[in-house]
Amino acid sequence: MQDFKKTVEDLLAELMSELGISDEQFVAACQKAEANPIHKKIVDQIMAVDSFLAFKRLMVKRNNELNKQAMELYAKATAAKNAEAGSTTATGMPKDTTAENATPVSEEEKKKQAAELREVMRVAHSLERAEEEEMMKRAMEESERHKTEAEKAREEEEAMIKQAIEMSEREEKERLAKVNA
């Protein structure tokens, strides 16, 4: 994770150097990104780097689940097709066939099976893309939550500093009033 984060930071630093912008200018540009949805999305993706490991784990797990679902769908479709053709038992298991009563699979049947498999894989990839988008959304929401918490902490700190300054000013006024009295 640290390597990934360092790589992203190095790439950003290199880009900033090429563009000739300072860290302060970059931060200011990121803060202004709130006004533009495209810019905000880019900044949010950069900020999601902190959540990369969790995001990656979720994506790998979900990819495995989708592959399993695709294989189950394919197995069910094949079992149903074989049941219709009478080549399976009631449980979906293939009947014991011998060379003399086995029928060769026609080219049309092979094409049909290939088309079914392509459809199952298309559905699995579609589900995978939807899940990836959901995971990215979650990562961005998590990043936004962290950003909101950081902003809240900053605002609280600023309020405390303001309060301390006001208290210090009051005490200074009181001290000066006593000195002048």
TORPA-32656 format. One record per residue (C-alpha): z, y, x; residue in one letter; chain; residue number from 1. Coordinates in Angstrom, 3 decimals. Layout:
<sites>
SITE       c3       c2       c1 r c   k
SITE        Z        Y        X A A NUM
...
</sites>
This chain:
<sites>
SITE       c3       c2       c1 r c   k
SITE    0.000    0.000    0.000 M A   1
SITE    0.928    2.428    2.732 Q A   2
SITE   -2.373    1.631    4.474 D A   3
SITE   -4.287    2.365    1.286 F A   4
SITE   -2.329    5.565    0.693 K A   5
SITE   -2.836    6.621    4.328 K A   6
SITE   -6.566    5.910    4.040 T A   7
SITE   -6.818    8.098    0.939 V A   8
SITE   -4.812   10.859    2.617 E A   9
SITE   -7.005   10.647    5.736 D A  10
SITE  -10.179   10.815    3.644 L A  11
SITE   -8.854   13.834    1.758 L A  12
SITE   -7.845   15.532    5.019 A A  13
SITE  -11.290   14.855    6.474 E A  14
SITE  -13.005   16.257    3.380 L A  15
SITE  -10.770   19.325    3.423 M A  16
SITE  -11.589   19.853    7.099 S A  17
SITE  -15.321   19.539    6.427 E A  18
SITE  -15.038   22.061    3.583 L A  19
SITE  -12.837   24.327    5.670 G A  20
SITE  -10.013   24.564    3.152 I A  21
SITE   -6.296   24.613    3.853 S A  22
SITE   -3.603   22.455    2.276 D A  23
SITE   -2.493   25.437    0.214 E A  24
SITE   -6.031   25.990   -1.099 Q A  25
SITE   -6.301   22.299   -1.979 F A  26
SITE   -2.973   22.357   -3.849 V A  27
SITE   -4.022   25.530   -5.677 A A  28
SITE   -7.333   23.896   -6.667 A A  29
SITE   -5.480   20.824   -7.933 C A  30
SITE   -3.184   23.011  -10.011 Q A  31
SITE   -6.170   24.859  -11.492 K A  32
SITE   -7.758   21.508  -12.417 A A  33
SITE   -5.640   21.392  -15.587 E A  34
SITE   -8.146   23.731  -17.235 A A  35
SITE  -11.140   21.416  -16.696 N A  36
SITE  -10.945   17.851  -18.082 P A  37
SITE  -13.258   16.442  -15.396 I A  38
SITE  -11.311   18.090  -12.579 H A  39
SITE   -8.028   16.973  -14.168 K A  40
SITE   -9.260   13.367  -14.281 K A  41
SITE  -10.174   13.504  -10.577 I A  42
SITE   -6.773   14.920   -9.639 V A  43
SITE   -5.036   12.331  -11.821 D A  44
SITE   -6.918    9.539  -10.058 Q A  45
SITE   -5.882   10.919   -6.681 I A  46
SITE   -2.281   11.085   -7.895 M A  47
SITE   -2.487    7.477   -9.145 A A  48
SITE   -2.650    6.323   -5.523 V A  49
SITE    1.138    6.019   -5.609 D A  50
SITE    0.829    3.449   -8.391 S A  51
SITE   -2.005    1.503   -6.753 F A  52
SITE   -0.113   -1.669   -5.949 L A  53
SITE    1.202   -2.046   -9.465 A A  54
SITE   -2.238   -1.219  -10.815 F A  55
SITE   -3.898   -3.767   -8.511 K A  56
SITE   -1.414   -6.502   -9.452 R A  57
SITE   -2.017   -5.870  -13.139 L A  58
SITE   -5.786   -5.889  -12.656 M A  59
SITE   -5.779   -9.184  -10.724 V A  60
SITE   -3.511  -10.798  -13.305 K A  61
SITE   -5.645   -9.576  -16.183 R A  62
SITE   -8.852  -10.698  -14.458 N A  63
SITE   -7.417  -14.203  -14.129 N A  64
SITE   -6.402  -14.178  -17.795 E A  65
SITE   -9.882  -13.063  -18.851 L A  66
SITE  -11.521  -15.774  -16.756 N A  67
SITE   -9.254  -18.353  -18.366 K A  68
SITE  -10.099  -17.033  -21.834 Q A  69
SITE  -13.815  -17.163  -21.048 A A  70
SITE  -13.569  -20.757  -19.897 M A  71
SITE  -11.563  -21.687  -23.021 E A  72
SITE  -14.172  -20.035  -25.248 L A  73
SITE  -16.934  -21.865  -23.432 Y A  74
SITE  -15.083  -25.180  -23.707 A A  75
SITE  -14.536  -24.652  -27.444 K A  76
SITE  -18.161  -23.676  -27.993 A A  77
SITE  -19.340  -26.710  -26.032 T A  78
SITE  -16.938  -29.022  -27.863 A A  79
SITE  -18.070  -27.676  -31.247 A A  80
SITE  -21.721  -28.067  -30.296 K A  81
SITE  -21.140  -31.587  -29.010 N A  82
SITE  -19.179  -32.474  -32.167 A A  83
SITE  -22.123  -31.333  -34.266 E A  84
SITE  -24.425  -33.494  -32.188 A A  85
SITE  -22.022  -36.427  -32.518 G A  86
SITE  -21.445  -36.706  -28.801 S A  87
SITE  -17.696  -36.107  -28.959 T A  88
SITE  -14.745  -37.674  -30.684 T A  89
SITE  -12.637  -35.837  -33.261 A A  90
SITE  -10.466  -34.486  -30.430 T A  91
SITE  -13.464  -32.910  -28.730 G A  92
SITE  -13.486  -35.429  -25.883 M A  93
SITE  -16.885  -36.844  -24.933 P A  94
SITE  -17.697  -40.269  -26.306 K A  95
SITE  -18.068  -43.034  -23.798 D A  96
SITE  -21.807  -43.316  -23.279 T A  97
SITE  -23.796  -45.733  -21.270 T A  98
SITE  -27.141  -45.259  -19.658 A A  99
SITE  -28.875  -47.126  -22.449 E A 100
SITE  -27.624  -44.959  -25.347 N A 101
SITE  -27.301  -41.626  -23.517 A A 102
SITE  -29.890  -39.070  -24.494 T A 103
SITE  -31.183  -36.729  -21.845 P A 104
SITE  -30.537  -33.037  -22.370 V A 105
SITE  -33.753  -31.223  -23.235 S A 106
SITE  -34.868  -28.043  -21.537 E A 107
SITE  -34.315  -26.225  -24.812 E A 108
SITE  -30.741  -27.518  -24.956 E A 109
SITE  -30.153  -26.452  -21.327 K A 110
SITE  -31.477  -22.978  -22.133 K A 111
SITE  -29.224  -22.826  -25.202 K A 112
SITE  -26.188  -23.833  -23.124 Q A 113
SITE  -27.080  -21.270  -20.465 A A 114
SITE  -27.430  -18.581  -23.146 A A 115
SITE  -24.044  -19.551  -24.601 E A 116
SITE  -22.458  -19.390  -21.174 L A 117
SITE  -24.040  -15.972  -20.538 R A 118
SITE  -22.666  -14.747  -23.871 E A 119
SITE  -19.179  -16.037  -23.052 V A 120
SITE  -19.331  -14.349  -19.657 M A 121
SITE  -20.640  -11.130  -21.236 R A 122
SITE  -17.699  -11.118  -23.654 V A 123
SITE  -15.289  -11.844  -20.805 A A 124
SITE  -16.731   -9.008  -18.716 H A 125
SITE  -16.576   -6.691  -21.708 S A 126
SITE  -12.919   -7.598  -22.216 L A 127
SITE  -12.301   -7.140  -18.506 E A 128
SITE  -13.881   -3.663  -18.523 R A 129
SITE  -11.800   -2.674  -21.535 A A 130
SITE   -8.675   -3.961  -19.826 E A 131
SITE   -9.561   -2.116  -16.602 E A 132
SITE   -9.949    1.102  -18.577 E A 133
SITE   -6.586    0.468  -20.242 E A 134
SITE   -4.931   -0.186  -16.867 M A 135
SITE   -6.464    2.990  -15.431 M A 136
SITE   -5.205    4.888  -18.474 K A 137
SITE   -1.720    3.446  -17.934 R A 138
SITE   -1.796    4.324  -14.235 A A 139
SITE   -2.883    7.853  -15.062 M A 140
SITE   -0.178    8.156  -17.741 E A 141
SITE    2.402    6.948  -15.223 E A 142
SITE    1.106    9.481  -12.728 S A 143
SITE    1.268   12.194  -15.376 E A 144
SITE    4.826   11.151  -16.240 R A 145
SITE    5.833   11.439  -12.583 H A 146
SITE    4.109   14.805  -12.392 K A 147
SITE    5.927   16.004  -15.524 T A 148
SITE    9.259   14.822  -14.136 E A 149
SITE    8.558   16.600  -10.848 A A 150
SITE    7.635   19.797  -12.706 E A 151
SITE   10.810   19.557  -14.781 K A 152
SITE   12.902   19.081  -11.637 A A 153
SITE   11.144   22.055  -10.015 R A 154
SITE   11.787   24.221  -13.089 E A 155
SITE   15.457   23.203  -13.130 E A 156
SITE   15.742   24.010   -9.432 E A 157
SITE   14.081   27.396   -9.961 E A 158
SITE   16.487   28.126  -12.840 A A 159
SITE   19.448   27.223  -10.626 M A 160
SITE   18.127   29.444   -7.821 I A 161
SITE   17.589   32.292  -10.275 K A 162
SITE   21.122   31.819  -11.588 Q A 163
SITE   22.522   31.804   -8.038 A A 164
SITE   20.619   34.995   -7.184 I A 165
SITE   21.859   36.721  -10.349 E A 166
SITE   25.429   35.638   -9.611 M A 167
SITE   25.092   36.831   -6.031 S A 168
SITE   23.724   40.188   -7.212 E A 169
SITE   26.623   40.583   -9.674 R A 170
SITE   29.150   39.767   -6.994 E A 171
SITE   27.474   42.231   -4.633 E A 172
SITE   27.571   44.953   -7.309 K A 173
SITE   31.247   44.211   -7.954 E A 174
SITE   31.970   44.321   -4.238 R A 175
SITE   30.145   47.643   -3.862 L A 176
SITE   31.969   49.041   -6.893 A A 177
SITE   35.319   48.099   -5.354 K A 178
SITE   34.306   49.611   -2.004 V A 179
SITE   33.172   52.867   -3.636 N A 180
SITE   36.294   53.039   -5.847 A A 181
</sites>
